[in-house]
Amino acid sequence: MLKKLSQWFTDEVLTQPEAATEGHGLELATAALMMEVARSDQEKSPQELALILKTMRSRLHLSEKELKDLVNLAEESAEEAHDLYAFTSLVNENFDYQEKKQLLVDLWRIAYADATLDSYESHIIRRIAGLMHVSNNDMLHARSKARPNGD
């Protein structure tokens, strides 16, 4: 999946400098990380997808066309090798530490959306946290904050 998302990201964002300057590149990279968490356990639940769409609409301010394109790519893509670096490097360049921690809260919420935290979901979020240079303590705090009935 990430290979196709990465190609779309390259074609649609990196070749269009105006999109990157408008913030769409960062938004799409963030959305791609969310989709990766949802698919990591081999079961994209309706609850996870609904939460991703809600988060993408409110937090990322994607146009409906961008949202539909990204979701369509994610859903029709087959499993492929992970390439999280392309997305996390853009996050690292543009997010401060607090914004990275908030992204981790969002990722954990997606993982918890179907009321089951799978070890694959936990693993991918830990990998993303490491690539974003977020401390283990802060990653665990984000997990606690995202837990249902957590705060």
Secondary structure in CASP SS format (residue, H / E / C, confidence):
PFRMAT SS
TARGET T0000
AUTHOR 0000-0000-0000
METHOD secondary structure of the structure
MODEL  1
M C 1.00
L H 1.00
K H 1.00
K H 1.00
L H 1.00
S H 1.00
Q H 1.00
W H 1.00
F H 1.00
T H 1.00
D H 1.00
E H 1.00
V H 1.00
L H 1.00
T C 1.00
Q C 1.00
P H 1.00
E H 1.00
A H 1.00
A H 1.00
T H 1.00
E C 1.00
G C 1.00
H H 1.00
G H 1.00
L H 1.00
E H 1.00
L H 1.00
A H 1.00
T H 1.00
A H 1.00
A H 1.00
L H 1.00
M H 1.00
M H 1.00
E H 1.00
V H 1.00
A H 1.00
R H 1.00
S C 1.00
D C 1.00
Q C 1.00
E C 1.00
K C 1.00
S C 1.00
P H 1.00
Q H 1.00
E H 1.00
L H 1.00
A H 1.00
L H 1.00
I H 1.00
L H 1.00
K H 1.00
T H 1.00
M H 1.00
R H 1.00
S H 1.00
R H 1.00
L H 1.00
H C 1.00
L C 1.00
S C 1.00
E H 1.00
K H 1.00
E H 1.00
L H 1.00
K H 1.00
D H 1.00
L H 1.00
V H 1.00
N H 1.00
L H 1.00
A H 1.00
E H 1.00
E H 1.00
S C 1.00
A C 1.00
E C 1.00
E C 1.00
A C 1.00
H C 1.00
D C 1.00
L C 1.00
Y H 1.00
A H 1.00
F H 1.00
T H 1.00
S H 1.00
L H 1.00
V H 1.00
N H 1.00
E H 1.00
N H 1.00
F C 1.00
D C 1.00
Y H 1.00
Q H 1.00
E H 1.00
K H 1.00
K H 1.00
Q H 1.00
L H 1.00
L H 1.00
V H 1.00
D H 1.00
L H 1.00
W H 1.00
R H 1.00
I H 1.00
A H 1.00
Y H 1.00
A C 1.00
D C 1.00
A C 1.00
T C 1.00
L C 1.00
D C 1.00
S H 1.00
Y H 1.00
E H 1.00
S H 1.00
H H 1.00
I H 1.00
I H 1.00
R H 1.00
R H 1.00
I H 1.00
A H 1.00
G H 1.00
L H 1.00
M C 1.00
H C 1.00
V C 1.00
S C 1.00
N H 1.00
N H 1.00
D H 1.00
M H 1.00
L H 1.00
H H 1.00
A H 1.00
R H 1.00
S H 1.00
K H 1.00
A H 1.00
R C 1.00
P C 1.00
N C 1.00
G C 1.00
D C 1.00
END
